[in-house]
């Protein structure tokens, strides 16, 4: 019987990658992850621009908010 101060350990299975990707997933996914991070950051910044800044780049508030609302994985 377990004592009250004893903690159980949860062990999670490691994901199994196909042999062709094993060890190379970071090399393959790194550029994609970077692109997604950049896209999310740029969309946040676009949503924060003032009316004057939007006017300077020729974008309406509605266009800016529509772009900012897109998920980071969609171009």
N, C-alpha and C positions, 0 to 999 in steps of 0.2 A: 504494500500500500504506500502511495506517495505521501510525503510529508507536505505540510501546508506551504512551506517556503520554497519548495522545489518547483522549478519552472519547466514546462514542456517545450521542446524545440520543434519548430515547423521546418521541414526540409522541402525545398521546392526543386522540382526537376529542372535540369538545365535544358534549354531549347536545343533541339537536334537540327543542325543545318545540313543541307546536302553536302556531300564531300567536295563539290566544286566551290562552295562558298565558305567552307570551314576555314577560318583564319583570314579570309579576305573580305568579310562583310563590312568592316570599318572602312576599308579602302573603297569599296563599291558604294556604300551608303553615305560616306562622309560628305561628298559634294552635294548630294540630294538633301541631306539634313541641313547643310549650310544654306542652300537655296531657300528651304522652307523657313529657316530662322530669319533670313534677310527679308523675305516676303512678308512675314508676320510683323516684323519691326517697321518696315516701310508703310504698311497699311495702318498701323497704330499712329505713326507720325502724320500720315495724310489726314487722318480723322481729327488731329489736333491743330491743323493749320487754321489761321485766321481767314476771314473773308477776303482780306486784301492779298494774302499770300496765295489763296486759291485763284483769285482773279489774275494775279501775276503769271500763274502757270496755265491759265485758261481752263480751269476745272470748276464746275459748280459745286455747291455744298452737297447737293443730291448725288452727283457723280462720285464725289469723294466718299460719302457715307456708303454708297452702294459698293464701291471697291473695298472699303475697309471692312465691310460685313462679310466678304468672301472668306471661306476657310483658307488657311495657309497652303494647303496642298493644291488648290485650284489656281491656275494661271490667270 
